[in-house]
Amino acid sequence: MNRTLPSLLLASLLLALLLAPATQAHDPPPETSGLMLWLSDDQDPGRLLREGVTAAQDGSEVIAGGGETRIGSWVTPPLASDLAINDTMLTVVMYTGPTSAGDISIRVNLMVDGVTVVSGEGDSVQLYEPFVTNIPFQSDRFALNASAGATIELEVFATVSGVGAAEFIWGRNDADAHMALEDWMPAAEPGLVDGSLALTLTTPWACDDVAGTTLLLDGPIDDHDADWPETPSPGSVAADGVGCDWRMVAEPEPGTFQYRWQVTMVDGEQFNVSGYYELQQETVATQAPVFATGGALAGAASLPALAALAGVAATARPPSPKPHHPLALPVWLWLLAWTFVLDVRWLLTASLLIVTAALLSALASLALLLVRPRAPAPHDLLARTRLRPAR
């Protein structure tokens, strides 16, 4: 008796294994990259989201066996900018819950403003499983062009063979139904803006799908065509921004540097925007540093400082017992000298105006002297001197 019972149990187990349908483990869903959109909402049409499955609302649809049935459609918001991919492939991954139905396949239509761009049917998948099963579809290569304001729509049909039903589910962590368009990245325009390394992006979702960026630098280097090193130096540098506009915080150093912007999207995809920049060393002034510092201070000086400089210029000549004639111009010469030393543009302009006025006055005085030689000239009245000896 004790030996008979184990034998019966073993025979029953072997018989059950023989009668069970032959099944094999399903392949994992195909890897997707590029422009990814997740199915959301328990309604028709639902939404196609860029934010990922965590932002999606779950939904389901039960499909009975015996023919093709429409599951539903999902639509994007109007595109904020043009979307153009010259050579891409559409991948769609749907999921079914526990089921006892037979084989199942999906047929998809991808449309732009209601016009079909690509369509096709995937391979059949056996559904004798008590677990969630992925049902994939991959299209041939094609070109996608959608203008700003257009909408992209995904429509899905299912065919279930045999008796029974299958429940399609989406918007769940264990059933993140999604579509992907390969070989897409946001439009990027790197460059120098106001002396700072900058990056401007453009996406059809008004930059809401840009999660952040990281800026890496390598240099200074001799050849900007060199391969990007495994460990760049100085490496990561501070960058600030939001959405599509990013800028390096520190000013670029002189020299030749390679840069790499690492852009991270909300769906976890990462793109690299690489290049280089060459920044020449600024021209160094020939004056001593004290003059350069003085110029910076004088450039920021106010009118009282200008008055102080004028006072220094007026008292800088040595005293003399003899009166000086205005044509000697010692005060203005000192003013001009200080202007060139301190490199103050507006002070130079004022000095030139004063010198010009003095020269014109001197010419006018000489002209009067030639016309009326016996009359005192204006410069004689001002300086109390004579150009010619008194008789």
C-alpha positions as CSV (number, residue, x, y, z in Angstrom):
1,M,0.0,0.0,0.0
2,N,2.8,2.4,0.9
3,R,4.5,1.7,-2.4
4,T,1.4,1.8,-4.5
5,L,0.4,5.4,-3.7
6,P,3.7,7.1,-4.8
7,S,3.7,5.1,-8.0
8,L,0.2,6.3,-8.8
9,L,1.1,9.9,-8.2
10,L,4.2,9.6,-10.4
11,A,2.2,8.1,-13.2
12,S,-0.4,10.8,-13.0
13,L,2.2,13.5,-13.2
14,L,3.8,11.9,-16.3
15,L,0.4,11.6,-17.9
16,A,-0.4,15.3,-17.3
17,L,2.9,16.3,-18.8
18,L,2.2,14.2,-21.9
19,L,-1.3,15.7,-22.4
20,A,-0.3,19.3,-21.8
21,P,0.1,21.4,-25.0
22,A,3.7,21.8,-26.1
23,T,4.8,25.4,-25.3
24,Q,8.0,27.2,-25.2
25,A,9.2,30.3,-23.4
26,H,8.5,33.5,-25.4
27,D,11.2,35.8,-26.6
28,P,11.6,39.0,-24.7
29,P,10.2,42.1,-26.3
30,P,12.5,43.7,-29.0
31,E,14.8,46.4,-27.8
32,T,13.6,49.9,-28.7
33,S,15.3,53.2,-28.9
34,G,14.9,56.6,-30.6
35,L,11.5,58.3,-30.2
36,M,9.5,56.3,-27.7
37,L,5.8,56.9,-26.9
38,W,3.7,55.0,-24.3
39,L,0.0,54.0,-24.6
40,S,-2.2,55.5,-22.0
41,D,-5.9,55.8,-21.0
42,D,-8.8,53.4,-20.9
43,Q,-10.7,55.1,-23.8
44,D,-10.7,55.4,-27.5
45,P,-8.7,57.3,-28.7
46,G,-6.2,57.2,-25.9
47,R,-3.0,59.2,-25.6
48,L,0.6,58.6,-26.7
49,L,2.9,60.0,-24.0
50,R,6.6,60.9,-24.0
51,E,6.9,60.9,-20.2
52,G,7.0,57.1,-19.8
53,V,4.8,54.4,-18.4
54,T,4.9,56.0,-14.9
55,A,2.8,58.9,-16.3
56,A,0.4,56.7,-18.2
57,Q,-3.1,55.5,-17.1
58,D,-3.8,51.8,-17.4
59,G,-6.4,50.4,-19.8
60,S,-7.5,47.1,-21.2
61,E,-9.6,45.5,-24.0
62,V,-10.9,41.9,-24.2
63,I,-10.6,40.4,-27.7
64,A,-12.6,37.2,-28.5
65,G,-11.3,34.5,-30.8
66,G,-12.5,33.9,-34.3
67,G,-11.3,36.9,-36.3
68,E,-9.7,40.4,-36.3
69,T,-10.9,42.9,-33.8
70,R,-9.9,46.5,-33.3
71,I,-8.2,47.1,-30.0
72,G,-8.1,51.0,-30.2
73,S,-6.1,54.0,-31.3
74,W,-3.8,56.4,-29.5
75,V,-2.9,59.9,-30.5
76,T,-0.2,62.5,-29.7
77,P,-0.9,66.1,-28.9
78,P,-0.3,68.5,-31.9
79,L,3.5,68.7,-32.6
80,A,5.3,71.8,-31.4
81,S,7.8,71.6,-34.3
82,D,8.4,69.6,-37.5
83,L,9.3,65.9,-37.1
84,A,11.4,64.4,-39.9
85,I,13.2,61.1,-39.8
86,N,14.6,60.1,-43.2
87,D,15.1,56.4,-42.4
88,T,13.4,54.8,-39.5
89,M,11.6,51.6,-38.3
90,L,8.4,51.4,-36.3
91,T,8.3,49.0,-33.4
92,V,5.1,48.3,-31.4
93,V,4.9,46.2,-28.3
94,M,1.5,45.2,-26.9
95,Y,0.8,42.9,-23.9
96,T,-1.9,40.4,-23.0
97,G,-2.8,39.1,-19.6
98,P,-3.2,35.5,-18.5
99,T,-5.2,33.6,-21.2
100,S,-6.0,30.2,-22.6
101,A,-6.6,31.3,-26.2
102,G,-4.6,30.0,-29.1
103,D,-2.3,32.1,-31.3
104,I,-2.5,35.8,-31.6
105,S,-1.1,38.5,-33.8
106,I,-1.5,42.3,-34.1
107,R,-1.8,44.6,-37.1
108,V,-0.9,48.3,-36.8
109,N,-1.4,51.5,-38.7
110,L,0.7,54.6,-38.1
111,M,-0.9,57.7,-39.4
112,V,-0.1,61.5,-39.6
113,D,-3.3,63.6,-39.5
114,G,-5.3,60.5,-40.4
115,V,-3.2,59.5,-43.4
116,T,-1.5,56.1,-43.1
117,V,2.3,56.3,-43.3
118,V,3.2,52.7,-42.6
119,S,1.2,49.5,-41.7
120,G,1.7,45.8,-41.3
121,E,1.0,42.7,-39.3
122,G,3.3,41.0,-36.8
123,D,4.1,37.3,-36.3
124,S,1.7,35.0,-34.4
125,V,2.5,34.3,-30.7
126,Q,1.2,31.3,-28.7
127,L,-0.8,32.3,-25.6
128,Y,-0.9,29.1,-23.5
129,E,0.6,30.9,-20.5
130,P,-0.5,32.1,-17.1
131,F,1.6,35.2,-17.4
132,V,1.7,38.5,-19.2
133,T,2.9,38.0,-22.8
134,N,4.4,40.6,-25.2
135,I,3.0,40.8,-28.7
136,P,5.5,42.6,-30.9
137,F,5.4,44.2,-34.4
138,Q,8.2,45.7,-36.5
139,S,7.8,47.4,-39.8
140,D,10.1,47.8,-42.8
141,R,12.2,51.0,-43.1
142,F,10.4,54.1,-44.1
143,A,10.6,57.9,-44.0
144,L,8.4,60.0,-41.6
145,N,7.6,63.7,-42.1
146,A,5.1,65.5,-39.9
147,S,4.7,69.3,-39.8
148,A,4.2,71.4,-36.7
149,G,0.6,71.2,-35.5
150,A,0.1,67.7,-36.9
151,T,-0.8,64.6,-34.8
152,I,0.6,61.1,-34.9
153,E,-1.9,58.3,-34.4
154,L,-1.3,54.6,-33.7
155,E,-4.2,52.2,-34.5
156,V,-3.9,48.5,-33.4
157,F,-6.0,45.4,-34.4
158,A,-5.7,41.9,-33.1
159,T,-6.5,38.4,-34.5
160,V,-7.0,35.6,-32.0
161,S,-7.3,32.0,-33.2
162,G,-9.2,29.2,-31.6
163,V,-11.8,29.3,-28.9
164,G,-11.4,31.7,-26.0
165,A,-10.4,35.3,-25.5
166,A,-7.4,37.5,-24.8
167,E,-7.2,40.6,-22.7
168,F,-4.9,43.3,-24.0
169,I,-3.5,45.6,-21.2
170,W,-1.4,48.8,-21.2
171,G,-0.3,51.6,-19.0
172,R,1.2,49.2,-16.3
173,N,4.7,48.7,-15.2
174,D,4.5,45.0,-16.1
175,A,2.7,45.8,-19.4
176,D,4.2,49.0,-20.7
177,A,2.8,48.9,-24.2
178,H,4.6,51.4,-26.3
179,M,5.8,52.3,-29.8
180,A,9.2,53.5,-31.0
181,L,10.6,55.2,-34.0
182,E,14.3,54.4,-34.5
183,D,17.1,56.8,-35.4
184,W,15.6,60.0,-34.0
185,M,17.2,62.6,-31.8
186,P,16.2,66.3,-31.1
187,A,17.7,68.9,-33.4
188,A,20.7,70.4,-31.7
189,E,22.6,73.7,-32.3
190,P,25.8,74.0,-30.3
191,G,28.0,77.1,-30.3
192,L,29.4,80.0,-28.4
193,V,26.9,82.6,-27.2
194,D,28.2,85.7,-25.5
195,G,31.5,84.0,-24.9
196,S,30.0,80.9,-23.3
197,L,29.5,77.4,-24.7
198,A,25.8,76.8,-25.3
199,L,23.4,74.3,-26.7
200,T,19.9,74.9,-28.1
201,L,17.6,71.9,-28.7
202,T,14.3,71.6,-30.6
203,T,11.8,68.8,-30.1
204,P,8.2,68.3,-31.3
205,W,7.0,68.3,-27.7
206,A,8.0,71.9,-26.9
207,C,11.1,70.7,-25.0
208,D,9.0,69.2,-22.2
209,D,10.6,65.8,-23.0
210,V,14.2,67.1,-22.2
211,A,15.1,65.9,-18.7
212,G,18.6,67.5,-18.5
213,T,22.1,67.7,-20.0
214,T,25.7,67.1,-18.9
215,L,28.7,68.9,-20.4
216,L,32.1,67.2,-20.7
217,L,35.3,68.9,-21.9
218,D,38.6,67.6,-23.0
219,G,41.6,69.8,-23.6
220,P,43.5,71.8,-24.3
221,I,44.5,69.5,-27.2
222,D,46.6,69.8,-30.4
223,D,44.3,68.1,-32.8
224,H,40.5,68.7,-32.6
225,D,40.0,65.6,-34.8
226,A,41.4,63.3,-32.2
227,D,39.2,60.5,-30.8
228,W,37.2,61.2,-27.7
229,P,39.2,59.8,-24.8
230,E,37.8,57.3,-22.3
231,T,38.5,59.7,-19.5
232,P,38.2,63.3,-20.7
233,S,40.0,66.1,-18.8
234,P,38.9,68.3,-17.2
235,G,35.8,66.2,-17.7
236,S,32.4,67.3,-16.4
237,V,31.9,71.1,-16.1
238,A,29.0,73.0,-14.6
239,A,26.1,73.8,-17.0
240,D,22.8,75.5,-16.3
241,G,19.5,75.6,-18.2
242,V,16.1,74.2,-18.6
243,G,14.2,72.6,-21.5
244,C,16.0,73.3,-24.7
245,D,18.4,76.0,-23.7
246,W,21.6,75.1,-21.9
247,R,24.8,77.1,-21.2
248,M,28.2,76.4,-19.6
249,V,28.4,78.4,-16.3
250,A,32.2,79.2,-16.4
251,E,33.9,81.1,-19.3
252,P,35.7,78.9,-21.8
253,E,39.5,78.7,-21.4
254,P,41.7,79.7,-24.3
255,G,42.9,76.9,-26.5
256,T,41.4,74.0,-28.5
257,F,38.8,71.9,-26.6
258,Q,36.6,69.0,-27.6
259,Y,33.1,69.1,-26.0
260,R,30.3,66.6,-25.5
261,W,26.8,67.5,-24.4
262,Q,25.0,64.4,-23.0
263,V,21.3,65.0,-23.4
264,T,18.9,62.9,-21.4
265,M,15.2,62.6,-22.4
266,V,12.3,61.9,-20.1
267,D,12.1,58.4,-21.5
268,G,15.6,57.6,-20.4
269,E,17.1,57.9,-23.9
270,Q,20.5,59.7,-24.1
271,F,22.0,61.5,-27.1
272,N,25.5,62.9,-27.5
273,V,26.1,66.3,-29.2
274,S,29.9,66.5,-29.8
275,G,32.2,69.0,-31.4
276,Y,35.1,71.3,-30.6
277,Y,35.9,75.0,-30.1
278,E,39.0,77.1,-30.5
279,L,39.5,80.2,-28.4
280,Q,42.5,82.3,-29.0
281,Q,44.4,84.0,-26.2
282,E,43.3,87.6,-25.8
283,T,45.8,90.2,-26.9
284,V,47.9,91.5,-23.9
285,A,48.4,95.3,-23.7
286,T,52.0,96.5,-24.1
287,Q,51.7,98.7,-21.0
288,A,52.8,97.6,-17.6
289,P,50.1,95.9,-15.5
290,V,49.8,99.0,-13.4
291,F,48.6,100.9,-16.4
292,A,46.1,98.3,-17.3
293,T,44.8,98.3,-13.8
294,G,44.7,102.1,-13.8
295,G,42.7,102.0,-17.1
296,A,40.1,99.7,-15.6
297,L,39.7,102.0,-12.6
298,A,39.6,105.1,-14.7
299,G,37.1,103.6,-17.1
300,A,34.7,103.1,-14.2
301,A,35.4,106.6,-12.7
302,S,32.8,109.3,-12.4
303,L,33.1,113.0,-13.2
304,P,34.7,113.8,-9.8
305,A,37.5,111.4,-10.7
306,L,37.9,113.2,-14.1
307,A,38.1,116.5,-12.2
308,A,40.8,115.0,-10.0
309,L,42.7,113.9,-13.1
310,A,42.4,117.4,-14.6
311,G,43.8,118.8,-11.4
312,V,46.8,116.5,-11.5
313,A,47.4,117.5,-15.1
314,A,47.1,121.2,-14.3
315,T,49.7,121.0,-11.5
316,A,52.0,118.5,-13.1
317,R,54.3,121.0,-14.8
318,P,57.2,122.5,-12.9
319,P,56.8,126.1,-11.7
320,S,58.5,128.9,-13.7
321,P,59.1,132.5,-12.9
322,K,58.2,133.5,-16.5
323,P,54.6,133.5,-17.8
324,H,53.7,130.8,-20.2
325,H,52.0,131.4,-23.5
326,P,48.8,129.5,-24.3
327,L,50.4,128.1,-27.5
328,A,52.8,126.1,-25.3
329,L,49.8,123.9,-24.2
330,P,51.5,122.2,-21.2
331,V,48.2,121.5,-19.4
332,W,46.6,119.8,-22.4
333,L,49.7,117.9,-23.3
334,W,49.7,116.4,-19.8
335,L,46.0,115.7,-20.1
336,L,46.6,113.8,-23.4
337,A,49.5,111.9,-21.9
338,W,47.4,110.7,-19.0
339,T,44.6,109.8,-21.4
340,F,46.9,107.4,-23.4
341,V,48.4,106.0,-20.2
342,L,45.1,105.2,-18.6
343,D,43.4,104.2,-21.9
344,V,40.2,106.1,-21.2
345,R,38.2,106.6,-24.4
346,W,35.9,109.4,-23.2
347,L,38.8,111.3,-21.6
348,L,40.7,111.1,-25.0
349,T,37.7,112.6,-26.8
350,A,37.5,115.5,-24.3
351,S,41.2,116.2,-24.6
352,L,41.1,116.3,-28.4
353,L,38.2,118.7,-28.3
354,I,40.1,121.0,-26.0
355,V,43.3,120.8,-28.1
356,T,41.3,121.5,-31.3
357,A,39.6,124.5,-29.7
358,A,43.0,125.9,-28.5
359,L,44.6,125.4,-32.0
360,L,41.7,127.1,-33.7
361,S,41.9,130.0,-31.3
362,A,45.7,130.3,-31.9
363,L,45.2,130.3,-35.7
364,A,42.5,133.0,-35.3
365,S,44.9,135.0,-33.1
366,L,47.7,134.8,-35.6
367,A,45.4,135.8,-38.5
368,L,44.4,138.9,-36.5
369,L,48.1,139.6,-35.9
370,L,48.8,139.6,-39.6
371,V,45.8,141.8,-40.4
372,R,46.3,144.3,-37.6
373,P,49.9,144.0,-36.5
374,R,49.7,147.0,-34.1
375,A,46.6,145.9,-32.2
376,P,47.1,143.6,-29.3
377,A,46.2,140.0,-30.3
378,P,43.7,137.9,-28.2
379,H,46.5,135.6,-27.0
380,D,48.5,138.7,-25.8
381,L,45.4,139.8,-23.8
382,L,45.0,136.3,-22.3
383,A,48.6,135.6,-21.4
384,R,49.7,139.2,-21.0
385,T,52.7,138.6,-23.3
386,R,53.6,139.5,-26.8
387,L,54.8,137.4,-29.8
388,R,57.0,140.3,-31.0
389,P,59.2,142.5,-28.8
390,A,57.8,145.9,-27.7
391,R,59.1,148.9,-29.5
